[in-house]
Amino acid sequence: MTADLAALEGTCPSCGEPVSTGDSFCESCGTELSPPVASTVPPGYTAECPVCSVDPAVPSGAISAEGYCESCGRKVPSGRDHCELDLGLLAGVTDRGLRHSRNEDAMALATTGTPAGPVAIAVVCDGVSTSPRPDDASLAAAQVATRTLLTSARRGDDPAEASCTAVRSAHQALSRLSSPGQAPSATYVSAVIGSDAVTVCWLGDSRAYWLAAGSGAARLTTDDSMAEEMIAQGTLAEADAMASPQAHVITRWLGADLPEPRPHVVRFVPPGPGVVLVCSDGLWNYQPEAAGLAGLALPAALTDPLGTATSLVKFALDAGGIDNVTVVLAPFPLAPFRPPLVSPASLPPGGPAT
Amino acid sequence: MTESGFTVDVDQNQYLPAGGRDVSAIVTVTSAADAGVSGTGPGGTRDGSAEIIIIDCSGSMEYPHTKIAEARAATAAAVDVVRDGVRFAVIAGTNQAWPVFPADGSMALADASSRAAARQAVAGLRASGGTAIGQWLGLARQIFEAYPAKLRHAILLTDGQNQHESPEQLAAAIRECEGVFSCDCRGVGTDWEVSELRTISTALLGTVDIVPDPSGLAADFAAMMENAMGKQVADVALRVWTPQHATIKFVKQVAPTVDDLTGRRTQSGPQSGDYPTGAWGPGESRDYHVGVEVTSAGVGQEMLAAKVTLVADSPAGAKVLGQGLVRAVWTDDEALSTKINPRIAHYTGQAELAAVIQDGLEARKQGDEETATAKLGRAVALAHQSGNEDTAKLLAKVVDVIDVETGTVRLKKQVEDADEMALDTRSTKTVRAKK
């Protein structure tokens, strides 16, 4: 077996031609081999009324355009209520929680290989409940930003600049969703994890943490919130500020009602192995401390990001699940990039379907 | 504004506590100010509209003699503002009813010469005989039904009580007219019965008012006719869908007047019923209060408690003009579930205001001064709190206000009949709640 053949890991899911590790696109047909993924409604998902569909006495009713059962009126799960994404290098779980009627959080993930090594990208957005269509806002922002970050990473752009560009593209996406007097809005946090550094960019109170054993754990973001401002001004101690009714009032966000987004960007160089956590306030409400989160996530997150993200979400639900909760985990250093190819063994007899 | 020219807005607190079942919302329906809505036929004719003026010609209209004279003048004034191309007729009523113009019981097409002929016919009206309003309504209905007009409207003037037929006969006549035409009712003088005319105007989706002085009739008639001429979309209904096992507790118009539509439901689907709102002109806005009782769901669950669709009759079936959703979301956050929607609170107060005025005046009539004082006192306080100054002024003619905040009042010993009747007829006028 030659070296060239050793790199052949599978075939293109679209045309069936062989592709190599590290390819972003199939060299034969141009299909994107490792496209970004997001917490969208899964393909083929059929909405079913949670009440009427299990009651044999009730004929299965239609679902209205607004997502309600036309028989009993119950809000029908949108398919976004719970979503798990696993790209190998990183994984995320988002959940509606126990108190909200829909999941207004969204996440999008991407991975790619570059000459400088693998790159993992995560964006988490939390729709602002008081704005119209917050669920659409969060998903659109996360998807558009992740796409922008992925394209930049493949080009080898500076991650800090790319992060600001991604925020602008997400802002434009929200402008397209808006109409006069209607400005769908969301918080925003992105993490671009390279081989030597993590670039974090945010607006609002969704957070990124560095989770490491011992005293190494750290929060990477500073909330744009009234609580954080009160702490910064020295008006209130952290515990008192967080308990105040305005603690969760955010002072910056992504939305068409704001002219130009002014995100924060931070570059963090991990001193050693650990895990990058990107999350919405649905998680950190119940454990804001980096060390506490590290205690919950480690060491399992180093080897099983999806399983650990699931257990962190369960932790938030068990603690009350008062908000939507989203958890993304990326072990550092990143594992080698391997796009999720169709392996020869899994192909149906007679070759790939066309 | 939507393409239809109508908007439907819902204002509510959707949050319910665990186990909560009562959902309530204010639904605001607004028509566009620019007349983009249908109604004017081809070539600018308005054959979609028909108007009938019904004048009381009973003997009492001669006492004083100015009454019948002013009624003739008022009818002429109303005829003058009937627009070209509108079908119209004038009928007279005593213990029976007869067509005055056109004399053959048809409807004339309005133009300069038909209006002049109508004025001439009206000038010959004399007063003698009794009062049987059911007969008048019946004739109006027959005349209207001979023409296909969509927007049918009548003005009914009387000065006395319905003495020459039974209440059952009147009720049956009203029922037959429901959905056929709308009717604004006016009582002249103080010998008529407020509740009688209110029953007619409510059933026929019109207004009721007192014209204490006959000399005020002409301006009032012209204004009513102008308003009727502005109507462009007929037979608009609120179609309310509710989930299975839910009960509609009430559907009320709350602005510009309180008008309970709950009993006016006609079933329009397995889970929906229609509530009539009558005809609409451009730039109109009305508020409705909808109350629904739903089965309770768990904390965190959401339910569509009602879907309110504004529909208009059209040859192709019901045409949707707009839609609003009334939601229920169960929460254990008390700050959310206990929040009182200010507009719902305001209109609940306005509906109570109308009720306590009517109850108070009835008690006063029955000689129950204690109840009358308590009810009218409460009315004074409610009118004050809600800034309903017109009603407060009318109340002050019936009671001496000692303390407006607590609603402490004393019944006036001498009250003009006209003042009492004005308070009664205008008790349902509300003040608009700010959004």
HADDOCK unambig.tbl for C-alpha pairs under 7 A between the chains (distance, minus, plus):
assign (segid A and resid 68 and name CA) (segid B and resid 304 and name CA) 6.42 0.50 0.50
assign (segid A and resid 71 and name CA) (segid B and resid 243 and name CA) 5.72 0.50 0.50
assign (segid A and resid 71 and name CA) (segid B and resid 244 and name CA) 5.88 0.50 0.50
assign (segid A and resid 72 and name CA) (segid B and resid 243 and name CA) 4.52 0.50 0.50
assign (segid A and resid 72 and name CA) (segid B and resid 244 and name CA) 4.94 0.50 0.50
assign (segid A and resid 73 and name CA) (segid B and resid 243 and name CA) 4.81 0.50 0.50
assign (segid A and resid 73 and name CA) (segid B and resid 303 and name CA) 5.16 0.50 0.50
assign (segid A and resid 73 and name CA) (segid B and resid 304 and name CA) 4.64 0.50 0.50
assign (segid A and resid 73 and name CA) (segid B and resid 305 and name CA) 6.50 0.50 0.50
assign (segid A and resid 74 and name CA) (segid B and resid 302 and name CA) 6.12 0.50 0.50
assign (segid A and resid 74 and name CA) (segid B and resid 303 and name CA) 4.23 0.50 0.50
assign (segid A and resid 74 and name CA) (segid B and resid 304 and name CA) 6.16 0.50 0.50
assign (segid A and resid 75 and name CA) (segid B and resid 302 and name CA) 5.19 0.50 0.50
assign (segid A and resid 75 and name CA) (segid B and resid 303 and name CA) 5.19 0.50 0.50
assign (segid A and resid 75 and name CA) (segid B and resid 304 and name CA) 6.85 0.50 0.50
assign (segid A and resid 98 and name CA) (segid B and resid 300 and name CA) 5.83 0.50 0.50
assign (segid A and resid 99 and name CA) (segid B and resid 299 and name CA) 6.17 0.50 0.50
assign (segid A and resid 99 and name CA) (segid B and resid 300 and name CA) 3.91 0.50 0.50
assign (segid A and resid 99 and name CA) (segid B and resid 331 and name CA) 6.55 0.50 0.50
assign (segid A and resid 100 and name CA) (segid B and resid 300 and name CA) 4.90 0.50 0.50
assign (segid A and resid 101 and name CA) (segid B and resid 300 and name CA) 5.28 0.50 0.50
assign (segid A and resid 101 and name CA) (segid B and resid 301 and name CA) 5.40 0.50 0.50
assign (segid A and resid 101 and name CA) (segid B and resid 302 and name CA) 5.49 0.50 0.50
